[in-house]
């Protein structure tokens, strides 16, 4: 239905928050393929919001219409604050999307880690063309590579599907997505 991409890199000093939704073009196909693979991923677990006040759960009502972009800004800023306070959590781009799957509407939050890759470059030296090689440090994984972290929230039931990694936080390995950002009850895998 709609999507937006925010850049969360603590080395920049501030989150780079897009002011416009992504166009539904070939990039939508790229993101849809990753979402489809994540729904089939055995590492995705289910959990629920903790009782009481929860800023992420409260933003679910603001995702409709013109509220989508400001709501994602608040969520991305919250993630950025957690990431910048915990240097073990690497920078990434986060896709925020509202989509339908099997008659349910979801908010998807998908982390796209950066990878390094080399490509050619063209250089004009004294009127002649030369080729070179440059390294890009902020490329997304390709369609066949796995995404390591995501959150899918059912917009009706507020049930949560999550895939996450532990990072060092306050001297201990912990899940920042479920424990710091989402404030959920412990996640359990489909195997449990």
N, CA, C and O of each residue as an XYZ file, in Angstrom:
768
protein
N       0.818     -1.207      0.000
C       0.000      0.000      0.000
C       0.854      1.260      0.000
O       0.634      2.181     -0.786
N       1.866      1.282      0.929
C       2.766      2.432      0.997
C       4.031      2.028      1.732
O       4.037      1.089      2.528
N       5.109      2.761      1.447
C       6.405      2.449      2.054
C       7.269      3.692      2.077
O       7.101      4.611      1.276
N       8.203      3.694      3.024
C       9.155      4.789      3.141
C      10.455      4.201      3.674
O      10.436      3.219      4.416
N      11.580      4.794      3.301
C      12.889      4.298      3.705
C      13.617      5.406      4.460
O      13.730      6.532      3.976
N      14.116      5.065      5.667
C      14.869      6.026      6.475
C      16.281      5.499      6.699
O      16.480      4.295      6.860
N      17.263      6.402      6.708
C      18.665      6.062      6.892
C      19.035      6.323      8.348
O      18.960      7.455      8.826
N      19.442      5.247      9.057
C      19.781      5.371     10.476
C      21.259      5.011     10.656
O      21.615      3.847     10.843
N      22.087      6.020     10.596
C      23.534      5.862     10.689
C      24.050      6.858     11.721
O      24.089      8.060     11.461
N      24.450      6.358     12.899
C      24.890      7.230     13.991
C      26.113      8.059     13.610
O      26.316      9.134     14.175
N      26.936      7.590     12.667
C      28.125      8.348     12.275
C      27.759      9.647     11.550
O      28.580     10.560     11.463
N      26.532      9.732     11.031
C      26.071     10.947     10.360
C      25.708     12.022     11.388
O      25.778     13.216     11.096
N      25.319     11.591     12.592
C      24.985     12.533     13.648
C      23.501     12.811     13.800
O      23.080     13.423     14.781
N      22.715     12.370     12.847
C      21.267     12.561     12.904
C      20.618     11.556     11.954
O      21.219     11.195     10.942
N      19.408     11.101     12.259
C      18.756     10.202     11.298
C      18.382     10.969     10.031
O      18.028     12.147     10.088
N      18.464     10.291      8.893
C      18.049     10.892      7.628
C      16.662     10.343      7.334
O      16.508      9.204      6.894
N      15.660     11.172      7.584
C      14.268     10.754      7.484
C      13.651     11.286      6.202
O      13.609     12.496      5.978
N      13.179     10.388      5.373
C      12.558     10.780      4.111
C      11.247     11.517      4.377
O      10.507     11.187      5.304
N      10.981     12.504      3.557
C       9.737     13.273      3.666
C       8.665     12.762      2.703
O       7.532     13.243      2.719
N       9.024     11.790      1.867
C       8.081     11.274      0.875
C       8.114      9.758      0.859
O       9.144      9.133      1.111
N       6.955      9.185      0.554
C       6.850      7.734      0.420
C       7.606      7.292     -0.828
O       7.798      8.067     -1.764
N       8.025      6.043     -0.820
C       8.699      5.472     -1.990
C       7.708      5.297     -3.137
O       6.542      4.982     -2.897
N       8.142      5.493     -4.360
C       7.262      5.189     -5.498
C       7.080      3.669     -5.596
O       7.984      2.903     -5.261
N       5.930      3.258     -6.046
C       5.659      1.827     -6.205
C       6.154      1.387     -7.580
O       5.370      1.187     -8.508
N       7.476      1.243     -7.686
C       8.112      0.859     -8.952
C       8.885     -0.437     -8.746
O       8.486     -1.276     -7.938
N       9.991     -0.606     -9.473
C      10.733     -1.863     -9.347
C      11.324     -2.048     -7.950
O      11.602     -3.179     -7.552
N      11.521     -0.971     -7.205
C      12.008     -1.131     -5.829
C      10.955     -1.828     -4.969
O      11.301     -2.540     -4.026
N       9.683     -1.631     -5.283
C       8.623     -2.323     -4.544
C       8.740     -3.831     -4.741
O       8.522     -4.592     -3.799
N       9.080     -4.272     -5.945
C       9.288     -5.706     -6.195
C      10.439     -6.242     -5.349
O      10.340     -7.332     -4.786
N      11.518     -5.490     -5.258
C      12.671     -5.875     -4.446
C      12.252     -6.069     -2.986
O      12.576     -7.084     -2.369
N      11.527     -5.085     -2.442
C      11.106     -5.162     -1.047
C      10.083     -6.277     -0.830
O      10.132     -6.969      0.188
N       9.158     -6.459     -1.774
C       8.152     -7.525     -1.656
C       8.795     -8.902     -1.621
O       8.358     -9.767     -0.861
N       9.819     -9.119     -2.425
C      10.504    -10.416     -2.424
C      11.130    -10.693     -1.063
O      11.071    -11.817     -0.564
N      11.725     -9.675     -0.468
C      12.310     -9.859      0.866
C      11.230    -10.132      1.912
O      11.417    -10.982      2.782
N      10.117     -9.430      1.837
C       9.027     -9.639      2.795
C       8.461    -11.049      2.650
O       8.215    -11.719      3.652
N       8.253    -11.503      1.424
C       7.758    -12.866      1.205
C       8.704    -13.893      1.814
O       8.257    -14.845      2.454
N      10.011    -13.706      1.620
C      10.979    -14.642      2.186
C      10.975    -14.595      3.714
O      11.148    -15.623      4.368
N      10.781    -13.422      4.272
C      10.769    -13.307      5.731
C       9.550    -14.006      6.336
O       9.651    -14.602      7.409
N       8.405    -13.941      5.663
C       7.222    -14.633      6.188
C       7.420    -16.146      6.186
O       6.775    -16.855      6.958
N       8.300    -16.642      5.332
C       8.577    -18.081      5.272
C       9.801    -18.475      6.110
O      10.141    -19.656      6.183
N      10.455    -17.515      6.732
C      11.703    -17.747      7.461
C      11.428    -18.418      8.812
O      10.607    -17.934      9.592
N      12.108    -19.519      9.083
C      11.905    -20.261     10.334
C      12.467    -19.520     11.546
O      12.162    -19.887     12.680
N      13.274    -18.493     11.333
C      13.826    -17.723     12.448
C      12.889    -16.627     12.938
O      13.170    -15.990     13.953
N      11.786    -16.395     12.242
C      10.814    -15.398     12.670
C      10.026    -15.967     13.850
O       9.573    -17.112     13.818
N       9.870    -15.148     14.891
C       9.171    -15.565     16.101
C       7.934    -14.708     16.315
O       7.783    -13.650     15.704
N       7.061    -15.169     17.177
C       5.868    -14.398     17.539
C       6.030    -13.829     18.939
O       6.616    -14.464     19.816
N       5.507    -12.632     19.138
C       5.493    -12.038     20.467
C       4.337    -11.043     20.529
O       3.616    -10.855     19.549
N       4.172    -10.418     21.668
C       3.076     -9.470     21.863
C       3.602     -8.255     22.626
O       4.582     -8.346     23.365
N       2.941     -7.131     22.437
C       3.300     -5.943     23.201
C       3.081     -6.199     24.685
O       2.157     -6.917     25.067
N       3.936     -5.608     25.527
C       3.709     -5.660     26.967
C       2.485     -4.819     27.289
O       2.137     -3.901     26.545
N       1.834     -5.136     28.402
C       0.693     -4.332     28.852
C       1.188     -2.947     29.259
O       2.369     -2.752     29.546
N       0.281     -2.013     29.277
C       0.622     -0.654     29.691
C       0.961      0.226     28.508
O       0.731     -0.134     27.354
N       1.508      1.383     28.816
C       1.832      2.378     27.801
C       2.937      1.858     26.886
O       3.943      1.312     27.340
N       2.721      2.044     25.582
C       3.712      1.588     24.617
C       3.688      2.527     23.415
O       2.716      2.546     22.661
N       4.764      3.313     23.234
C       4.756      4.310     22.151
C       4.621      3.724     20.753
O       3.984      4.337     19.896
N       5.202      2.553     20.497
C       5.099      1.961     19.158
C       3.663      1.507     18.908
O       3.100      1.802     17.854
N       3.068      0.797     19.855
C       1.684      0.332     19.689
C       0.742      1.513     19.497
O      -0.184      1.443     18.689
N       0.966      2.583     20.224
C       0.098      3.755     20.118
C       0.183      4.418     18.743
O      -0.776      5.052     18.304
N       1.314      4.279     18.065
C       1.464      4.869     16.733
C       0.714      4.086     15.654
O       0.538      4.592     14.546
N       0.272      2.875     15.952
C      -0.446      2.059     14.956
C      -1.707      2.769     14.461
O      -2.096      2.597     13.306
N      -2.337      3.551     15.306
C      -3.569      4.244     14.904
C      -3.289      5.437     13.998
O      -4.206      5.968     13.371
N      -2.033      5.860     13.923
C      -1.683      7.046     13.136
C      -1.165      6.716     11.740
O      -0.757      7.620     11.011
N      -1.173      5.454     11.356
C      -0.576      5.050     10.080
C      -1.452      5.340      8.862
O      -0.974      5.280      7.729
N      -2.698      5.646      9.078
C      -3.610      5.900      7.955
C      -3.395      7.300      7.387
O      -3.016      8.225      8.106
N      -3.639      7.438      6.103
C      -3.621      8.743      5.436
C      -2.323      9.496      5.624
O      -1.236      8.941      5.463
N      -2.449     10.773      5.967
C      -1.292     11.649      6.113
C      -0.469     11.358      7.364
O       0.610     11.927      7.533
N      -0.952     10.496      8.233
C      -0.226     10.189      9.462
C       0.911      9.201      9.284
O       1.744      9.043     10.177
N       0.953      8.531      8.135
C       1.960      7.485      7.920
C       3.393      8.018      8.043
O       4.195      7.462      8.793
N       3.714      9.073      7.325
C       5.090      9.574      7.316
C       5.496     10.100      8.698
O       6.571      9.735      9.173
N       4.694     10.938      9.368
C       5.098     11.382     10.713
C       5.218     10.226     11.715
O       6.090     10.256     12.584
N       4.367      9.227     11.605
C       4.446      8.074     12.518
C       5.749      7.312     12.290
O       6.388      6.882     13.250
N       6.154      7.140     11.019
C       7.415      6.439     10.755
C       8.604      7.281     11.206
O       9.626      6.734     11.620
N       8.483      8.610     11.130
C       9.556      9.473     11.624
C       9.770      9.248     13.117
O      10.909      9.151     13.574
N       8.681      9.164     13.875
C       8.801      8.963     15.320
C       9.399      7.587     15.629
O      10.241      7.458     16.517
N       8.962      6.561     14.891
C       9.520      5.228     15.116
C      10.996      5.181     14.730
O      11.809      4.616     15.462
N      11.350      5.768     13.586
C      12.743      5.763     13.135
C      13.625      6.561     14.099
O      14.758      6.163     14.371
N      13.126      7.661     14.608
C      13.895      8.459     15.574
C      14.125      7.673     16.855
O      15.201      7.749     17.448
N      13.135      6.933     17.276
C      13.274      6.078     18.471
C      14.349      5.008     18.222
O      15.206      4.778     19.076
N      14.301      4.363     17.064
C      15.327      3.378     16.705
C      16.714      4.021     16.657
O      17.683      3.463     17.173
N      16.798      5.180     16.043
C      18.078      5.880     15.932
C      18.662      6.183     17.311
O      19.861      6.006     17.527
N      17.829      6.636     18.239
C      18.306      6.937     19.592
C      18.886      5.687     20.257
O      19.921      5.755     20.920
N      18.221      4.556     20.077
C      18.709      3.289     20.642
C      20.029      2.903     19.981
O      20.979      2.512     20.659
N      20.082      3.015     18.658
C      21.286      2.630     17.914
C      22.466      3.540     18.248
O      23.582      3.050     18.422
N      22.250      4.838     18.340
C      23.363      5.757     18.600
C      23.874      5.635     20.032
O      25.035      5.947     20.298
N      23.033      5.188     20.949
C      23.470      4.980     22.336
C      24.186      3.648     22.513
O      24.802      3.415     23.553
N      24.116      2.774     21.520
C      24.707      1.437     21.599
C      25.502      1.176     20.325
O      24.959      0.688     19.334
N      26.785      1.503     20.359
C      27.619      1.499     19.157
C      27.796      0.119     18.535
O      28.255      0.021     17.397
N      27.448     -0.945     19.245
C      27.559     -2.300     18.684
C      26.486     -2.540     17.612
O      26.636     -3.431     16.776
N      25.411     -1.752     17.635
C      24.337     -1.896     16.633
C      24.767     -1.110     15.394
O      24.863      0.117     15.444
N      25.026     -1.804     14.285
C      25.559     -1.107     13.107
C      24.497     -0.263     12.393
O      23.299     -0.495     12.556
N      24.947      0.713     11.603
C      24.007      1.531     10.826
C      23.283      0.686      9.786
O      23.768     -0.367      9.373
N      22.112      1.167      9.370
C      21.307      0.461      8.373
C      20.232      1.395      7.849
O      19.986      2.465      8.406
N      19.598      0.971      6.770
C      18.388      1.627      6.289
C      17.206      0.806      6.766
O      17.258     -0.424      6.778
N      16.139      1.488      7.160
C      14.943      0.810      7.633
C      13.775      1.140      6.710
O      13.451      2.303      6.471
N      13.158      0.086      6.204
C      11.948      0.209      5.406
C      10.757      0.124      6.349
O      10.650     -0.818      7.134
N       9.870      1.095      6.276
C       8.592      1.066      6.988
C       7.523      0.946      5.914
O       7.471      1.764      4.995
N       6.672     -0.064      6.022
C       5.678     -0.283      4.975
C       4.368     -0.800      5.553
O       4.364     -1.577      6.508
N       3.270     -0.366      4.975
C       1.959     -0.944      5.271
C       1.600     -1.772      4.046
O       1.610     -1.274      2.920
N       1.277     -3.062      4.283
C       1.000     -3.965      3.172
C      -0.065     -4.981      3.570
O      -0.360     -5.167      4.751
N      -0.629     -5.630      2.564
C      -1.612     -6.695      2.773
C      -0.972     -8.036      2.468
O      -0.172     -8.180      1.543
N      -1.356     -9.018      3.286
C      -0.919    -10.396      3.053
C      -2.006    -11.304      3.616
O      -2.320    -11.246      4.805
N      -2.579    -12.143      2.752
C      -3.635    -13.088      3.140
C      -4.740    -12.404      3.942
O      -5.055    -12.822      5.057
N      -5.316    -11.372      3.382
C      -6.444    -10.626      3.961
C      -6.130     -9.936      5.277
O      -7.054     -9.556      5.996
N      -4.866     -9.762      5.615
C      -4.481     -9.023      6.817
C      -3.609     -7.855      6.397
O      -2.862     -7.930      5.421
N      -3.722     -6.769      7.160
C      -2.864     -5.606      6.934
C      -1.785     -5.588      8.001
O      -2.047     -5.843      9.177
N      -0.573     -5.283      7.574
C       0.570     -5.271      8.463
C       1.337     -3.964      8.349
O       1.343     -3.308      7.307
N       1.986     -3.605      9.454
C       3.073     -2.649      9.391
C       4.340     -3.482      9.372
O       4.559     -4.306     10.260
N       5.158     -3.278      8.387
C       6.445     -3.955      8.312
C       7.565     -2.975      8.582
O       7.571     -1.859      8.063
N       8.515     -3.405      9.402
C       9.733     -2.634      9.653
C      10.874     -3.597      9.332
O      11.086     -4.581     10.041
N      11.595     -3.307      8.269
C      12.618     -4.220      7.781
C      13.954     -3.488      7.759
O      14.096     -2.418      7.166
N      14.925     -4.103      8.424
C      16.276     -3.533      8.501
C      17.104     -4.053      7.323
O      17.225     -5.262      7.127
N      17.666     -3.140      6.550
C      18.560     -3.497      5.452
C      19.979     -3.083      5.831
O      20.335     -1.906      5.780
N      20.778     -4.077      6.212
C      22.170     -3.829      6.562
C      22.943     -3.445      5.315
O      22.578     -3.810      4.198
N      24.006     -2.709      5.528
C      24.863     -2.325      4.422
C      25.885     -3.424      4.157
O      26.300     -4.144      5.066
N      26.271     -3.533      2.919
C      27.369     -4.429      2.572
C      28.300     -3.663      1.641
O      27.891     -2.735      0.944
N      29.539     -4.070      1.650
C      30.516     -3.435      0.775
C      30.585     -4.189     -0.541
O      30.495     -5.416     -0.573
N      30.742     -3.454     -1.608
C      30.895     -4.068     -2.926
C      31.717     -3.128     -3.802
O      31.774     -1.921     -3.564
N      32.341     -3.699     -4.804
C      33.150     -2.933     -5.746
C      32.418     -2.827     -7.081
O      31.664     -3.719     -7.471
N      32.655     -1.735     -7.756
C      32.113     -1.557     -9.098
C      33.083     -0.688     -9.896
O      34.041     -0.134     -9.356
N      32.812     -0.586    -11.172
C      33.680      0.222    -12.027
C      33.316      1.704    -11.886
O      32.231      2.066    -11.431
N      34.250      2.523    -12.288
C      33.987      3.955    -12.376
C      34.657      4.472    -13.638
O      35.614      3.882    -14.139
N      34.150      5.559    -14.130
C      34.745      6.200    -15.303
C      35.411      7.490    -14.854
O      34.835      8.275    -14.100
N      36.624      7.693    -15.326
C      37.392      8.860    -14.931
C      37.857      9.563    -16.209
O      38.328      8.914    -17.143
N      37.725     10.879    -16.246
C      38.220     11.661    -17.381
C      39.562     12.257    -16.972
O      39.626     13.118    -16.094
N      40.625     11.798    -17.610
C      41.964     12.288    -17.301
C      42.512     12.972    -18.549
O      42.791     12.323    -19.557
N      42.660     14.276    -18.466
C      43.205     15.077    -19.561
C      42.533     14.758    -20.895
O      43.204     14.595    -21.915
N      41.221     14.671    -20.878
C      40.460     14.469    -22.096
C      40.315     13.035    -22.557
O      39.669     12.781    -23.574
N      40.893     12.100    -21.843
C      40.705     10.698    -22.226
C      39.992      9.956    -21.104
O      40.106     10.305    -19.929
N      39.264      8.937    -21.491
C      38.478      8.168    -20.546
C      39.295      7.002    -20.010
O      39.934      6.266    -20.762
N      39.258      6.855    -18.709
C      39.921      5.729    -18.052
C      38.902      5.068    -17.128
O      37.945      5.700    -16.679
N      39.124      3.808    -16.862
C      38.258      3.113    -15.916
C      38.995      2.917    -14.608
O      40.224      2.885    -14.560
N      38.221      2.787    -13.558
C      38.777      2.536    -12.240
C      37.833      1.636    -11.464
O      36.788      1.224    -11.968
N      38.207      1.345    -10.265
C      37.385      0.526     -9.386
C      37.166      1.305     -8.097
O      38.107      1.843     -7.513
N      35.905      1.356     -7.660
C      35.584      2.037     -6.409
C      34.792      1.096     -5.506
O      34.109      0.183     -5.972
N      34.904      1.345     -4.195
C      34.194      0.527     -3.219
C      33.015      1.327     -2.677
O      33.175      2.450     -2.200
N      31.819      0.724     -2.760
C      30.623      1.287     -2.143
C      30.411      0.586     -0.818
O      30.507     -0.639     -0.737
N      30.124      1.352      0.219
C      29.963      0.764      1.550
C      28.511      0.687      1.995
O      28.230      0.093      3.036
N      27.597      1.255      1.259
C      26.214      1.307      1.729
C      25.238      0.677      0.742
O      24.160      1.220      0.498
N      25.603     -0.438      0.189
C      24.713     -1.150     -0.729
C      23.831     -2.119      0.052
O      24.244     -2.644      1.086
N      22.623     -2.353     -0.439
C      21.744     -3.360      0.151
C      22.183     -4.745     -0.285
O      22.856     -4.915     -1.302
N      21.792     -5.719      0.497
C      21.957     -7.104      0.076
C      21.098     -7.324     -1.165
O      20.094     -6.639     -1.359
N      21.494     -8.282     -2.004
C      20.674     -8.521     -3.191
C      19.459     -9.373     -2.838
O      19.294     -9.791     -1.692
N      18.625     -9.623     -3.816
C      17.346    -10.317     -3.579
C      17.518    -11.726     -3.024
O      16.613    -12.236     -2.364
N      18.642    -12.355     -3.272
C      18.821    -13.739     -2.822
C      19.411    -13.833     -1.414
O      19.421    -14.915     -0.826
N      19.897    -12.729     -0.871
C      20.480    -12.758      0.463
C      19.417    -12.553      1.532
O      18.386    -11.926      1.287
N      19.681    -13.092      2.726
C      18.716    -13.013      3.817
C      18.766    -11.669      4.525
O      19.826    -11.058      4.664
N      17.609    -11.229      4.963
C      17.500    -10.067      5.839
C      17.533    -10.602      7.267
O      16.837    -11.564      7.590
N      18.348     -9.975      8.123
C      18.548    -10.489      9.477
C      17.552     -9.988     10.504
O      17.391    -10.618     11.550
N      16.873     -8.872     10.242
C      15.993     -8.304     11.257
C      14.761     -7.669     10.625
O      14.843     -6.964      9.619
N      13.620     -7.940     11.247
C      12.367     -7.341     10.787
C      11.329     -7.434     11.889
O      11.469     -8.206     12.837
N      10.288     -6.633     11.745
C       9.113     -6.674     12.617
C       7.902     -6.558     11.708
O       7.860     -5.690     10.836
N       6.913     -7.427     11.905
C       5.631     -7.325     11.204
C       4.537     -7.262     12.268
O       4.415     -8.166     13.094
N       3.747     -6.197     12.244
C       2.682     -6.018     13.222
C       1.350     -6.092     12.502
O       1.087     -5.300     11.597
N       0.502     -7.042     12.898
C      -0.858     -7.145     12.377
C      -1.609     -5.905     12.856
O      -1.721     -5.677     14.061
N      -2.120     -5.110     11.932
C      -2.754     -3.844     12.305
C      -4.120     -4.023     12.957
O      -4.650     -3.069     13.526
N      -4.705     -5.217     12.893
C      -5.978     -5.478     13.572
C      -5.750     -6.027     14.980
O      -6.253     -5.471     15.955
N      -4.998     -7.108     15.081
C      -4.817     -7.790     16.371
C      -3.610     -7.280     17.154
O      -3.491     -7.544     18.351
N      -2.720     -6.554     16.488
C      -1.443     -6.097     17.045
C      -0.518     -7.258     17.405
O       0.423     -7.091     18.181
N      -0.789     -8.442     16.834
C       0.143     -9.558     16.963
C       1.422     -9.222     16.234
O       1.398     -8.518     15.225
N       2.533     -9.715     16.732
C       3.842     -9.336     16.205
C       4.614    -10.570     15.756
O       4.647    -11.589     16.446
N       5.232    -10.458     14.592
C       6.212    -11.429     14.103
C       7.531    -10.681     14.061
O       7.606     -9.556     13.567
N       8.588    -11.326     14.593
C       9.862    -10.613     14.704
C      11.026    -11.551     14.408
O      11.016    -12.724     14.782
N      12.014    -11.010     13.736
C      13.286    -11.692     13.527
C      14.343    -10.680     13.946
O      14.360     -9.549     13.461
N      15.227    -11.097     14.854
C      16.168    -10.131     15.383
C      17.484    -10.781     15.779
O      17.591    -12.002     15.889
N      18.474     -9.938     15.987
C      19.803    -10.365     16.424
C      20.124     -9.680     17.745
O      19.615     -8.602     18.052
N      20.977    -10.335     18.514
C      21.448     -9.742     19.759
C      22.672     -8.874     19.490
O      23.531     -9.211     18.675
N      22.727     -7.750     20.196
C      23.873     -6.848     20.152
C      24.243     -6.504     21.585
O      23.435     -6.658     22.500
N      25.467     -6.039     21.769
C      25.872     -5.640     23.112
C      25.198     -4.330     23.481
O      25.344     -3.318     22.795
N      24.452     -4.371     24.588
C      23.732     -3.209     25.102
C      23.988     -3.170     26.606
O      23.693     -4.131     27.316
N      24.527     -2.075     27.078
C      24.846     -1.920     28.504
C      25.672     -3.089     29.019
O      25.432     -3.579     30.123
N      26.648     -3.541     28.225
C      27.565     -4.580     28.645
C      27.062     -6.008     28.517
O      27.783     -6.943     28.865
N      25.829     -6.205     28.020
C      25.280     -7.553     27.861
C      24.643     -7.690     26.485
O      24.132     -6.722     25.922
N      24.682     -8.915     25.951
C      24.010     -9.186     24.679
C      22.503     -9.154     24.914
O      21.998     -9.781     25.844
N      21.786     -8.412     24.056
C      20.344     -8.256     24.230
C      19.706     -7.970     22.870
O      20.375     -7.553     21.925
N      18.402     -8.204     22.797
C      17.621     -7.883     21.603
C      17.116     -6.450     21.722
O      16.272     -6.158     22.569
N      17.629     -5.553     20.878
C      17.177     -4.165     20.966
C      15.793     -3.964     20.359
O      15.043     -3.104     20.821
N      15.433     -4.747     19.324
C      14.132     -4.548     18.692
C      12.992     -4.889     19.646
O      12.094     -4.073     19.853
N      13.022     -6.081     20.226
C      11.911     -6.482     21.094
C      11.983     -5.839     22.476
O      10.956     -5.424     23.013
N      13.177     -5.749     23.059
C      13.285     -5.294     24.446
C      13.373     -3.783     24.598
O      12.907     -3.248     25.604
N      13.948     -3.085     23.640
C      14.122     -1.630     23.769
C      13.137     -0.840     22.900
O      12.525      0.126     23.356
N      12.999     -1.263     21.661
C      12.168     -0.507     20.710
C      10.687     -0.864     20.839
O       9.853      0.017     21.045
N      10.362     -2.138     20.721
C       8.963     -2.566     20.712
C       8.376     -2.750     22.117
O       7.171     -2.600     22.320
N       9.236     -3.074     23.074
C       8.805     -3.389     24.440
C       7.753     -4.492     24.422
O       6.585     -4.283     24.750
N       8.223     -5.686     24.019
C       7.315     -6.810     23.888
C       7.585     -7.847     24.975
O       8.616     -7.828     25.649
N       6.627     -8.745     25.115
C       6.846     -9.923     25.942
C       7.827    -10.808     25.187
O       7.985    -10.656     23.975
N       8.490    -11.732     25.882
C       9.495    -12.567     25.187
C       8.938    -13.241     23.937
O       7.814    -13.743     23.911
N       9.772    -13.227     22.908
C       9.379    -13.860     21.640
C       9.567    -15.363     21.728
O      10.476    -15.845     22.403
N       8.705    -16.100     21.045
C       8.862    -17.544     20.974
C       8.828    -17.967     19.527
O       8.073    -17.420     18.723
N       9.641    -18.934     19.204
C       9.719    -19.395     17.823
C       8.544    -20.289     17.530
O       7.853    -20.740     18.443
N       8.311    -20.550     16.245
C       7.217    -21.440     15.851
C       7.476    -22.858     16.314
O       6.545    -23.656     16.420
N       8.741    -23.183     16.595
C       9.084    -24.519     17.049
C       8.713    -24.736     18.516
O       8.505    -25.872     18.942
N       8.630    -23.636     19.301
C       8.350    -23.759     20.738
C       6.879    -23.974     21.002
O       6.471    -24.098     22.157
